[in-house]
Amino acid sequence: MKKILLFTAVLFSVVSHAQYTDQINSNRPGQSMMAFAVGKTVFQIETGVNARMEKHNILNYESYGGVFDLSLRYGVFFEELEIVTNIQYEVDQYSDALYTYTRNDFRQAVIGAKYLVFDPDKNYKPEVNLKSWKANHKFKWHSIIPAVAVYAGVNLQGKTPYSFPEDGFSPKAMILLQNHFGKWVWVNNIIADKITTDYPSYGFITTLTRGFNEKWSGFFEVQGYSSDYYADGITRIGAAHLLSDTMQIDASISTNFKNTPSILYGGIGFSWRFDADYNDILLPGKGNREDLLEEDKAKEKKERDRKKKKREAKREFDTDPDGN
């Protein structure tokens, strides 16, 4: 899920928004793309299977089938850069007033690259209040500033039963925004697709995710897109469960709100991260994760020692020389 939010409170307060996190960060089960990359040398697979139903009341057709979804992500050159490949392959049975036949082809095949151009926390290191948990977790106006990434890719699938007329090789571009509000993560994508074709498509995806605990998170998503050929709006809900630091399973359901056509689909997915070759890097103004944890532990120990000395001094003051 977009940020399954599994940092401890202290770690989150000092290293939030780093490219690489202790637990896997998957774009699944939603369709939006987070602003942050997986991390240099990190390879990630995000895959799923969906059952899909589509019915058009005016054109009098319906289709039932399944969609296989595969995304491959790899961090290259910099912490901020990743290569992304997304493939969707559908097999369904299509029926109209005259015929019933089976179709199978690519619904989507896109390869591109994403780069984080702005991280609001890159040089931001808020002071940790060792005396107040509430002070460390109250709303911070700084969180309103989103992380910003850009994406550029190319559609490769050409003309298929699921594509627009005259589809072919065409560019796709996105602006990706991501905010963190405590246990909430808000991701927004602004999309321009099939730009050079006769039917360019423009749209958005907004996704709100909440971490419930260290293993579970849920999301709600709204997607809208429009072109001269087709326009629609879709909502999604779902949840993700962390199996380990590198593996996640998820489930979701999606629907639109019209009957030309009506669309309903849902399924399950799996994400896996390979990070054996990853090395922690120094983040400007932050340092690496181990140094930050050691620094925080040292601060906590110093505070405990101070309180202990204060208690001992108070006991000595309250006790007279005869021990009374």
Secondary structure, DSSP 8 states (H G I E B T S, - for coil): --------HHHHHHHTT-SS-SS----TTSS---SS---BT-EEEEEEEEEEEEEETTTTEEEEEEEEEEEEEEE-SSTTEEEEEEEEEEEEEEE-SS-EEEEEEEEEEEEEEEEEEE-TTTT------TT-HHHHHS--GGGGS-EEEEEEEEE---S-TTS-TT--SEEEEEEEEEEEETTEEEEEEEEEESTTSSS-EEEEEEEEEEE-SSSEEEEEEEEEEE-SS-EEEEEEEEEEEEEETTEEEEEEEEEES-STTEEEEEEEEEEEEE-TT------TTT--HHHHHHHHHHHHHHHHHHHHHHHHHHHHHHS-TT--
